[in-house]
Every structure is written in structure tokens, then in C-alpha cells.
Amino acid sequence: MSATDGMRADWATKDFYKELGVQKDATGDEIKKAYRKLARANHPDSHPGDTAKHEKFKAVAEAYDVVGDAEKRTKYDEMRSLYGNGGGFRGGFGGGFGGGGAGGHGAPGGFDINDLLRERAGGGGGFGDMFGDIFGGGGGRARTQQPRPQKGADVETTATISFGDALDGVTISLRLTSDAPCPDCSGTGGKPGTKPHICRECEGAGYVVAGVGGAFSMNETCPGCGGRQLVYDEKCPTCHGSGRGMSARSIQARIPAGVKDGQKIRVRGKGAAGEAGGPNGDLFVTVKVSPHRLFARKGDNLTLDVPVSFDEAALGAEIKVPTLSGAPVTLKIPAGTPNGRTFRVRGRGARRADGTNGDLLATVEVQVPAVLDDAARAAVEAYREATAGKPLRANLFEAES
């Protein structure tokens, strides 16, 4: 919050230096010292039930909030100087601004300061413009600010793609439904064709000042206008005054090569529309990857289970294995290859972020035939006789030393 936010026109009628018991030319340290002394002396915790002390504490806190801040103090001094150091402010201007007491407002023979400020909100100029110079463009709380640009909301969706598209990258079409300005009232919240008026609750500022204790205050969005600064007596029948609606649209989103299952992709500027000229929000796409019939993924590598026969594993062989994209590759199986051994084929895996590829990991699965014909059975029985003197499980029964 900037130092000028929350400035109020009634401060022109208050002598904050006197409230703190310091001179107008007091240094920042002198002002701070005076505030701390008075705050300790009048703190509500030390004087429960003492209304006078409580009021004094609030007045001291308000004074320090202004003159204890260098930028606010400068604005306050300019305002006090312009209107005669606050002399004779008793609900209206006296002396130098005398006149016929137009409309009966304020003290007899003067003008009510709030009426002068409201001239600005009503487009009348005059003294309202003078306050605009002090407050940086617009009559304190009564000024109507341009709504601040706000970034649109982020939107989330889920997309399912094939295993191959996840490796190669793909552009997908998405149908999105998101929050957007009401199409009938263009986000104003008012009935089309009706005219708005300045919000009476915040007097067109779009915010209200809320105290949070001590010398601190903060701005909160006005609950009456929702920060729009203007209100309509008749609400938009479509959005019921909220100014919001739902927007359905189709967009194209690029899913990069190598995306993993469950990974979230950010597409900038494809979320909900911004407000008051603000940028669009972003779209976050959670990618679901469909499983493949043969291949699986382990990091940047692809995995493949390769069935081999007993004789190929025992005697060695050269076999062809598929790749996900491109021609098959030849895999050399050495003689005596055990079941479960994994072979690495370089560069046939998933695409990495740096443009290189992972590897293909091919794992041997030795197949045992469920049914043998006579010739195969005779061959296996001959192999059993040839290896009968070399029991495989002898070491299972050796005693531990």
C-alpha cells in the first residue's frame, strides 16, 4: 500500500502535530519518541474501561500514521497549508471561503468540506479539483479511480494422449469452460441500458480503510461495489449483479515431446481473460498417458520384455526387437544368457528436454514350452542325462561355516 492510499479529507481539520505535542518542524525521531510516550500512557491494555484514554490512544495512533510517514506527512502539510492550517474548520469553511451558505450545508456562512469533495465525484470540478491536486488526482475518498488491471484466473484441465504422442510431442485441441465477464453487461453487473452511480459506501474509491490496530491501517475492497467504484440500482438479469459468467472456447495446446504421465504443462496466456486491460491467466494441462501394448517407460528410457527360447539363451543368438518408432534393431544374445538379463539399445528411448534420447532397455524372458512333441521331449531327456552329474541346487544344502 502506498503512502498516499487511505488519505482522508477530514484530516485537513485535524492538527496531528498538536495531538502528538510536537512542533510542525519536528524531526522524524522526535515524532516517533512523542508517539511512543503517548501510546504507552494511553494504551487500552493498561487502562481497561477508561474511554477517554482509549479515544486518546486512537487519536495519537491516527496522528502518527500520517505525520510519522514522510510521504503522507508531505501531503498532509500541503493540504493544511492550502486551507489555512485548519483554522476555523468546524463542520465547514469559514472566513476566506465565506459566502451565502449554499444549500444550507455546513456551518452558517460557510461550505461543508464534504460537499466540496463530492463536487469532484459528480464531475463538478471546482474545489474538488483542488483536492485532486493534493491527493494525486481525485478528491480523497471521493475520487473515482480507474480500475487496476488484474490478471485473469488460471485454468486447469486434463488431457489424455497416446504413449507415442507423449514421446514425440503433439498439438491437441481442448474445449475449455472458464469464468469470464458477463456477456450481457460486459462485467459491469448492471442491467443493460441503465446508468450507474458512484458507490455511496466507498464514495467511488473502490476500497474502504480498515484499522488493524495501533498506527496501522489497510485498504480492503469495498463490499458495496466489489471494487468497481460504480453501482447499478438494477442488476443484470443474466449474472444477477456479479458481473461474471461462463465462457466456452476451443484452444490449441502444444504438448512437448517426452512428457511424462501425470506431468502438468503450463500454457501461458490461455487461461481466463484479464480485467481492466490485465493479462490473461495461464492454462495448466495435466497429461494422462495411455499405456502401450509392448513398451513401458522408466524415466527417459523405454523398457521392453523380450521372449527368447531356451536354446537361444543357452547357445546364443541374434534376434530382432521392435522400437517404438523406426525400424527394428538386432540384439545379440550371448551363449549362456540368464533369464532376466537386460540389454541396452542406445538412443531408442524417450526424448529429453535437451533434445537427446534415452535408451531402450530390453529384458530377456526365457520361455518354457508348455507342451513338447516326441522329438523335443527326447532331446530334453537327452540333455537331462548329459547334465545329471551337475546338480543345480547342491549349494542350497551346504552348511554355513
Stockholm file with secondary structure:
# STOCKHOLM 1.0

chainA/1-401         MSATDGMRADWATKDFYKELGVQKDATGDEIKKAYRKLARANHPDSHPGDTAKHEKFKAVAEAYDVVGDAEKRTKYDEMRSLYGNGGGFRGGFGGGFGGGGAGGHGAPGGFDINDLLRERAGGGGGFGDMFGDIFGGGGGRARTQQPRPQKGADVETTATISFGDALDGVTISLRLTSDAPCPDCSGTGGKPGTKPHICRECEGAGYVVAGVGGAFSMNETCPGCGGRQLVYDEKCPTCHGSGRGMSARSIQARIPAGVKDGQKIRVRGKGAAGEAGGPNGDLFVTVKVSPHRLFARKGDNLTLDVPVSFDEAALGAEIKVPTLSGAPVTLKIPAGTPNGRTFRVRGRGARRADGTNGDLLATVEVQVPAVLDDAARAAVEAYREATAGKPLRANLFEAES
#=GR chainA/1-401 SS CCTTTTCCGGGGGCCHHHHHTCCTTCCHHHHHHHHHHHHHHHCTTTSTTCHHHHHHHHHHHHHHHHHTSHHHHHHHHHHHHHTGGGTTCSSSCCGGGCSSCGGGCSSTTSCCHHHHHHHHHTTCCTHHHHHHHHHTSSCGGGCCCCCCCBCCCCEEEEEEECHHHHHHCEEEEEEEEEEEECTTTTTSCBCTTCCCEECTTTTTSSEEEEECSTTCEEEEECTTTTTCSEECSSBCTTTTTSCEEEEEEEEEEEECTTCCTTCEEEETTCSSCCBTTCCCCCEEEEEEECCCSSCEEETTEEEEEEEECHHHHHHCEEEEECCSSSSCEEEEECTTCCTTCEEEETTCSCBCTTSCBCCEEEEEEECCCSCCCHHHHHHHHHHHHHTTTSCTTGGGGCCCC
#=GC SS_cons         CCTTTTCCGGGGGCCHHHHHTCCTTCCHHHHHHHHHHHHHHHCTTTSTTCHHHHHHHHHHHHHHHHHTSHHHHHHHHHHHHHTGGGTTCSSSCCGGGCSSCGGGCSSTTSCCHHHHHHHHHTTCCTHHHHHHHHHTSSCGGGCCCCCCCBCCCCEEEEEEECHHHHHHCEEEEEEEEEEEECTTTTTSCBCTTCCCEECTTTTTSSEEEEECSTTCEEEEECTTTTTCSEECSSBCTTTTTSCEEEEEEEEEEEECTTCCTTCEEEETTCSSCCBTTCCCCCEEEEEEECCCSSCEEETTEEEEEEEECHHHHHHCEEEEECCSSSSCEEEEECTTCCTTCEEEETTCSCBCTTSCBCCEEEEEEECCCSCCCHHHHHHHHHHHHHTTTSCTTGGGGCCCC
//
